[in-house]
Amino acid sequence: MASTINFTRINNDVNGNPRYVCHFLNLVKDSDFKFGTRDMSDSEAIRYIHNMSKTEYGYKLALKRAKTIGGRKYHTKSYGGGIVFQSYNIADLEKSILELTK
């Protein structure tokens, strides 16, 4: 694989399924933050209209991508910027994340 994602094991959900957290930067690309100088792209327009910082924009974009494969926002202070996944197979989850960020 081109890169590896560091997952942190957290407590199981209420049904006993294993959960893992990764940082949101694993779900964004460098090109997501590069905006054109002449014509404003859709993502740049959204960012300026809503007055978002690059970090806030990146987190919202990562969360949107994560939701397509079952990810959710991780709501604790112990792991800021985390996205949680319920998974029995971390290798497939990592493969899915890397496919999203191609």
C-alpha positions as CSV (number, residue, x, y, z in Angstrom):
1,M,0.0,0.0,0.0
2,A,1.1,3.5,-0.6
3,S,0.5,4.7,2.9
4,T,-0.7,3.3,6.1
5,I,-3.4,4.7,8.4
6,N,-3.0,4.7,12.2
7,F,-6.2,3.5,13.8
8,T,-6.8,3.7,17.5
9,R,-9.0,1.0,19.1
10,I,-11.7,2.5,21.3
11,N,-14.5,0.9,23.3
12,N,-17.0,-1.3,21.5
13,D,-20.4,0.1,20.6
14,V,-23.6,-0.9,22.6
15,N,-23.9,-4.1,20.5
16,G,-20.3,-5.2,21.1
17,N,-19.0,-4.3,17.7
18,P,-15.4,-3.1,17.6
19,R,-14.7,0.6,16.8
20,Y,-11.7,2.3,15.5
21,V,-10.8,6.0,15.2
22,C,-8.5,7.7,12.7
23,H,-7.6,11.3,12.1
24,F,-9.5,13.2,9.6
25,L,-6.4,14.1,7.6
26,N,-6.3,10.5,6.4
27,L,-9.4,11.3,4.4
28,V,-8.3,14.5,2.6
29,K,-5.8,15.1,-0.2
30,D,-3.4,17.9,-0.6
31,S,-5.2,18.9,-3.8
32,D,-8.4,19.5,-1.8
33,F,-6.8,22.6,-0.3
34,K,-5.3,24.0,-3.5
35,F,-7.7,26.5,-5.1
36,G,-7.4,28.1,-8.5
37,T,-6.2,31.7,-8.8
38,R,-8.4,32.8,-11.8
39,D,-11.7,31.0,-11.5
40,M,-13.1,30.2,-8.1
41,S,-13.9,26.5,-7.8
42,D,-17.0,25.2,-6.1
43,S,-15.1,24.2,-3.0
44,E,-13.4,27.5,-2.8
45,A,-16.7,29.4,-3.2
46,I,-18.3,27.3,-0.4
47,R,-15.3,27.9,1.9
48,Y,-15.4,31.7,1.3
49,I,-19.2,32.0,1.5
50,H,-19.3,30.2,4.9
51,N,-16.0,31.8,6.1
52,M,-14.4,28.5,7.0
53,S,-10.8,28.0,7.9
54,K,-8.9,25.4,6.0
55,T,-9.0,23.0,9.0
56,E,-12.8,23.3,9.3
57,Y,-13.3,22.9,5.6
58,G,-11.0,19.9,5.6
59,Y,-12.8,18.2,8.5
60,K,-16.2,18.7,6.9
61,L,-14.9,17.3,3.6
62,A,-13.4,14.3,5.4
63,L,-16.5,13.7,7.3
64,K,-18.6,13.8,4.2
65,R,-16.3,11.2,2.5
66,A,-16.2,9.0,5.7
67,K,-20.0,8.9,5.8
68,T,-20.1,7.2,2.4
69,I,-18.2,4.2,4.0
70,G,-19.9,4.2,7.4
71,G,-17.7,6.7,9.3
72,R,-19.1,9.1,11.9
73,K,-17.8,12.1,13.8
74,Y,-16.0,11.2,17.0
75,H,-17.3,13.4,19.8
76,T,-14.7,13.2,22.5
77,K,-12.0,15.6,23.7
78,S,-9.4,12.8,23.9
79,Y,-9.1,12.5,20.1
80,G,-9.7,15.8,18.4
81,G,-10.4,15.6,14.7
82,G,-11.3,12.0,14.8
83,I,-13.6,9.9,12.7
84,V,-14.9,6.6,14.1
85,F,-15.6,3.5,12.1
86,Q,-17.2,0.3,13.2
87,S,-15.3,-2.5,11.6
88,Y,-14.1,-6.1,12.0
89,N,-11.7,-5.8,9.1
90,I,-9.2,-2.9,9.4
91,A,-7.4,-3.9,6.2
92,D,-10.6,-3.5,4.1
93,L,-11.4,-0.2,5.9
94,E,-8.0,1.2,5.1
95,K,-8.3,0.1,1.5
96,S,-11.7,1.9,1.3
97,I,-10.3,5.1,2.7
98,L,-7.3,5.0,0.3
99,E,-9.7,4.6,-2.6
100,L,-11.7,7.6,-1.5
101,T,-8.6,9.8,-1.4
102,K,-7.2,8.8,-4.9
